[in-house]
Amino acid sequence: MPHSLNRRNNISASTTATPPEPDDIRATRTAAGLTQTEAGDVVHASLRTWQQWEAGDRKMHPGLFELFKLKTGREKRKQ
């Protein structure tokens, strides 16, 4: 595969972000005033998946956490 088409070499530094901690997920959700069901709906995830993220049984993708914060007004857009 030609180098210019190798997507692995074009990964930006932002994709190496670490997953959020369960306490951060819970705190962000409660600050937004949402139940776990409502929070899951924001990012199209099930209640069970949200529960697993908050319990630490499953890692939330950093990009999904950023999307949740943007959609709930917990993080301002970078310009």
C-alpha positions as CSV (number, residue, x, y, z in Angstrom):
1,M,0.0,0.0,0.0
2,P,1.4,3.4,-0.9
3,H,2.5,5.5,2.1
4,S,0.0,8.3,1.3
5,L,-2.9,5.7,1.6
6,N,-1.7,4.2,4.8
7,R,-4.1,5.6,7.4
8,R,-2.1,4.3,10.3
9,N,0.6,6.9,9.6
10,N,-2.0,9.7,9.4
11,I,-3.4,9.3,12.9
12,S,-3.5,12.6,14.8
13,A,-2.4,13.0,18.4
14,S,-6.0,13.5,19.4
15,T,-6.8,9.9,18.8
16,T,-4.4,8.9,21.5
17,A,-6.5,10.4,24.3
18,T,-7.2,8.2,27.3
19,P,-10.7,7.0,28.2
20,P,-12.4,9.1,30.8
21,E,-12.6,7.8,34.4
22,P,-15.9,6.4,35.6
23,D,-16.2,9.2,38.2
24,D,-15.7,11.8,35.5
25,I,-18.4,10.2,33.4
26,R,-20.8,10.2,36.4
27,A,-20.0,13.8,37.4
28,T,-20.4,15.1,33.9
29,R,-23.8,13.4,33.5
30,T,-25.1,14.6,36.9
31,A,-23.8,18.2,36.2
32,A,-25.9,18.0,33.0
33,G,-28.9,17.0,35.1
34,L,-29.5,13.8,33.2
35,T,-30.4,10.3,34.2
36,Q,-28.3,7.4,32.9
37,T,-31.0,6.6,30.3
38,E,-31.1,10.2,29.1
39,A,-27.3,10.4,29.0
40,G,-27.2,7.2,26.9
41,D,-29.8,8.7,24.5
42,V,-27.6,11.7,23.9
43,V,-24.8,9.5,22.4
44,H,-27.1,6.7,21.1
45,A,-26.0,4.2,23.8
46,S,-28.1,1.9,25.8
47,L,-28.8,2.3,29.5
48,R,-26.7,-0.9,30.2
49,T,-23.8,0.5,28.3
50,W,-23.9,3.8,30.3
51,Q,-24.1,1.8,33.5
52,Q,-21.0,-0.2,32.5
53,W,-19.1,3.1,31.7
54,E,-20.0,4.5,35.1
55,A,-19.1,1.3,36.9
56,G,-15.8,1.0,35.2
57,D,-16.7,-2.3,33.7
58,R,-16.3,-0.9,30.2
59,K,-14.2,1.9,28.8
60,M,-15.9,4.8,27.1
61,H,-14.2,6.1,24.0
62,P,-12.6,9.5,24.6
63,G,-14.3,10.9,21.4
64,L,-17.7,9.8,22.6
65,F,-17.1,11.5,26.0
66,E,-16.1,14.6,24.2
67,L,-19.2,14.4,22.1
68,F,-21.4,14.0,25.2
69,K,-19.8,17.0,26.8
70,L,-20.3,19.1,23.7
71,K,-23.9,18.1,23.2
72,T,-24.8,18.8,26.9
73,G,-22.9,22.1,27.1
74,R,-20.3,20.8,29.5
75,E,-17.4,21.6,27.1
76,K,-17.0,24.5,24.8
77,R,-16.0,24.0,21.2
78,K,-12.3,24.5,20.3
79,Q,-11.9,27.0,17.5
